[in-house]
Amino acid sequence: MNAVLLVDDERDFADLLAERLSARGFRVNTAYDGEEALRLAAGIELDVAVLDVNLPGIDGLALLRELKRMKPQAEALMLTGQNDLATAVSGMKLGASDYLVKPVPIE
């Protein structure tokens, strides 16, 4: 089973996406800010991280850099609003596999 770390400060969105991923057989850990994500990541197996670009405290790009250092084998996807595409592309240069523009269709 694939382990996913989902990081988004929009709690309702994050919780709904986590529920959908869990229903599809993924083992999901959810964090609502970068600091919480780093604490979780340190203690779990991680296959994929789904990271919001705009997070309070540690932003998504700084979080991506640290996660890639901690878990270099983990894939990463960036979540971004329409105005943040340049930032998402920067994330891809840091090792993210792709980016998704919010609102992401939950299905």
C-alpha positions as CSV (number, residue, x, y, z in Angstrom):
1,M,0.0,0.0,0.0
2,N,1.4,3.4,-0.9
3,A,2.0,5.9,1.9
4,V,0.9,9.5,1.2
5,L,1.7,12.7,3.1
6,L,-1.0,15.3,2.3
7,V,-0.1,18.8,3.4
8,D,-2.7,21.6,3.0
9,D,-3.8,24.4,5.4
10,E,-7.3,24.2,4.0
11,R,-8.5,21.6,6.4
12,D,-11.8,20.8,4.7
13,F,-10.1,20.2,1.4
14,A,-7.3,18.2,2.9
15,D,-9.6,16.0,5.0
16,L,-11.9,15.3,2.0
17,L,-8.9,14.5,-0.3
18,A,-7.4,12.2,2.5
19,E,-10.8,10.4,2.8
20,R,-10.9,9.8,-1.0
21,L,-7.3,8.6,-1.1
22,S,-7.9,6.3,1.8
23,A,-11.0,4.8,0.1
24,R,-8.7,4.0,-2.8
25,G,-6.4,2.0,-0.6
26,F,-3.7,4.7,0.1
27,R,-2.3,5.0,3.6
28,V,-2.7,8.8,4.2
29,N,-1.1,11.0,6.8
30,T,-2.4,14.6,6.8
31,A,-0.7,17.7,8.0
32,Y,-2.0,21.3,8.0
33,D,1.3,23.2,8.0
34,G,4.9,22.6,7.1
35,E,6.2,22.0,10.6
36,E,3.6,19.3,11.3
37,A,4.5,17.7,7.9
38,L,8.2,17.5,8.8
39,R,7.4,15.9,12.2
40,L,5.1,13.4,10.5
41,A,7.5,12.6,7.7
42,A,10.4,11.9,10.1
43,G,8.5,8.9,11.6
44,I,6.7,7.4,8.6
45,E,7.5,5.5,5.4
46,L,6.7,7.9,2.6
47,D,6.0,7.2,-1.1
48,V,4.3,10.4,-2.2
49,A,3.9,13.9,-0.7
50,V,1.2,16.2,-1.9
51,L,2.2,19.7,-0.9
52,D,0.3,23.0,-1.0
53,V,2.6,25.8,-2.2
54,N,1.1,28.4,0.1
55,L,1.4,27.1,3.7
56,P,1.7,29.1,6.9
57,G,5.2,29.0,8.4
58,I,7.4,26.8,6.2
59,D,6.0,27.3,2.7
60,G,5.6,24.4,0.2
61,L,8.9,25.0,-1.6
62,A,11.0,25.0,1.6
63,L,9.0,21.9,2.7
64,L,9.7,20.2,-0.6
65,R,13.5,20.9,-0.2
66,E,13.5,19.4,3.3
67,L,11.4,16.4,2.4
68,K,13.6,15.6,-0.6
69,R,16.6,15.7,1.8
70,M,14.9,13.5,4.3
71,K,13.1,11.1,1.9
72,P,14.9,11.3,-1.5
73,Q,13.0,8.4,-2.9
74,A,9.6,10.0,-2.3
75,E,7.7,11.5,-5.2
76,A,6.1,14.9,-4.7
77,L,3.2,16.7,-6.3
78,M,2.6,20.4,-5.7
79,L,-0.9,21.9,-5.2
80,T,-1.3,25.5,-6.3
81,G,-3.8,28.2,-7.0
82,Q,-4.1,29.6,-10.5
83,N,-1.8,32.6,-9.6
84,D,0.9,30.3,-8.3
85,L,1.9,28.4,-11.4
86,A,5.4,29.9,-11.6
87,T,6.0,28.8,-8.0
88,A,4.7,25.3,-8.8
89,V,7.2,25.2,-11.7
90,S,9.9,26.2,-9.3
91,G,8.8,23.2,-7.2
92,M,9.2,20.9,-10.2
93,K,12.8,22.2,-10.5
94,L,13.3,21.2,-6.9
95,G,12.2,17.7,-7.5
96,A,8.4,17.7,-7.6
97,S,7.0,15.3,-10.3
98,D,4.0,17.5,-11.2
99,Y,1.6,20.1,-10.0
100,L,-2.2,20.3,-9.6
101,V,-4.1,23.5,-9.9
102,K,-6.7,24.0,-7.1
103,P,-9.6,23.5,-6.9
104,V,-8.6,19.9,-7.7
105,P,-11.5,17.7,-8.8
106,I,-11.8,15.3,-5.9
107,E,-13.0,12.4,-8.0
